[in-house]
Amino acid sequence: MADDLAGYLAGLVLECEDVRGKDKLKELKVDVGGDEPLTIVTNASNVEAGKRVVVATIGSELKDGAKVKKAMVGGVTSEGMLCDGPMLGWTGGGAGAAALLPESFKPGEAPPKSRPRLDGGGAGGDAPAAPAAKSTGPGVDSLFEKKLTKEEKKALQEKKKAERAAKKAAKGGQDAAEETKSDDAE
């Protein structure tokens, strides 16, 4: 892929229909700012009409050096291809999922050099990448927790201290009751 993303354009998906007889393929009509929309066949599951995507047009150079060509895919002529985050050199976004753009990108505009935020925050163009999805793996969630203020930390410590004291008092009461029972049994 060329570093300057020559031939890569923002596109607006106008139509999205399943390719007949193919489970995962979709036929799209995508406005990339030309006279006519392009027909593009994709297996990206996150695409639907109204979404903004990044399109590698015919003649664009891919990461591996290959050029995008007009091709038959699932019996339909495809006039380009949708890009995913890794194809664009973006961090975040999975391979095989179409790279989506916010509504601020108009058909035919150059895509940003980094993954834009889709929530409307930040500027378009070279806005910082959106945070990756939160992991739910053991021990990982704590990495994403909000940092506590000094007051919150102190309150949490006092709460834990009170809980430990209550447990100790309850256990002490049980030990005394058990001693009384053992004394009564003798």
N, C-alpha and C positions, 0 to 999 in steps of 0.2 A: 504494500500500500504506500502510496506517496504520502510524505509527511504533510503536504499542504492540502490533502483531501480533494484534489482536483477531480471534478466529475461527480463528486458526492453532493447531493442536494437535499434540502428539506422538502418533504412531500406531505400532502394531505390526502388521506385515504377517502376517496369518494364512495366507493362500493367495495363490498367484501362478500364473496359467495364461495361456498364449498365447490371444489372441483369434482365434477360428477365421477363417481366410481373410485375416488381416492379419499381415504379416511381423514388424513391430516392436511391435505393441500387446500389452500385458499387462493382464489383468483381475485386480484385487487385491481381497481382502477385508481391510479394515484396521480394527483395533480402535482407536477414538479415545476410549474411556472411556464410550461411550453404551450403551444397552440392546442394540443390534444393531450389528454391524460395517458399515462403509460399503463400497459397491462403488465402486472407483475404477479408471478406465482410464488407463494411462500408456504412454509410449514410453521411459521411463527404463530404460536397460539394466542399471543397477547395483542393481536391486531383486529381492529374492527373499524367500520365507517366512522369518520370524524376524528380519528387519531392522527397525530403528526409523527412522521417517521423519517429516518435517514435512508436515502436511496442511492445506491451505486449505479450510475447510469452506464449505458453501453460505452465501452472504451476506457472506463475507469480501471485503475490498477489496484488489485487486491494486495493484501499483506504478503502473500506468497509470491507476488510478482505476476500472477496471471491477470489477464484482462477480462472484464465483464463483456459477454457476448449475448446476442439475441439467441435464445435457446428454447427448445420444446421441453416443457416440464409437465408431466402428467397429461400430455396431449394438448396443452395450451401453450401458445407462444408467449414467453416471458421477455420483456424488454428492459430488463435491469434486475436488480436484487435489493432486498431490504438488508440493512446492516444491523449487526448486533454490537453491543458495547466493546467486546474484545477486538472486533474488526476495525473499530475506530480508534483503538488504543485508550479507551476510557476505562477508568477503574469503576467497579460496581456494574451491576447488570450482568445477567447470565448469557452464556453462549447459547445461541439458538433463539433467544427472545429478541424481538425487534427493539432497536434503540428508539425510544420515544422522546419526543420533543414537546415543550410547552407551547401553548397557543400563540405565544409572541413570535414564533418562527413562521414566516410566510412561505408558501410554496416557491421553490426556486432559490431560496437563500442558502448560503453556505452553512453547513452544520458547525456547531461549536467544537473546539478542540478538546473539551472535557465534558463530562456528563452534566447536563443542566438539571436544576431542580424542577420538578413538575408541580410542586405545591404553590407556585407563584412567588415564592420567596427569592430574594436575590435578583440580580440582573440576568438578562439572557446571555447570549454569546459565550463568554468564558467564565460563567458563574462557577463557584466551587461545586464539586460533586456532592450529590445528595448522600446522606449517610446510608450505609449498607443496612440491610434488614437486621433487626436485633436477633441474636442467637438465643436459643433456649437450652444450650448444652450445660451440663453440670459445671458450676464454678465460673461460667462465662457471663451469666447475667449480671454478676456483681461488677463487671467491667463497665456496664452501661448505666449503672444506678446513678442517681443525682447525688452530687457531693453535698454532705450535710454542713450546716453552719456550725460555729462553735457552740452556740446555744442548743442546737438540735443534738449535737454529739453529747453534751453534758446531760441533757434531759434523758437521752437514751441510756447513758451509763447509770444514771440514778435509778431509772426504771429497772434495768437488769440487776442492779445491786439490791433493790427492794424485793425483786422476785427471788433472788438467791437467799435473802434473809428469811423470806416467808417459807421457802422450801426447807431451810435449815430448822426453823422454828417448828414446822410441822413434823419433820423427822425427829427432832428432839422430843416432841410430845409423844410420838409413837414409841420411841425408845424407853421413855419413862413409863408409859403404859405397859410395855412388855415386861419391864423389870418388876412392876407391881404384880402382874399376873404370875410371873415366875415365883415371886415371894409368896403369893397366896397359895400356889400349888404345893409348896414345901410343907 
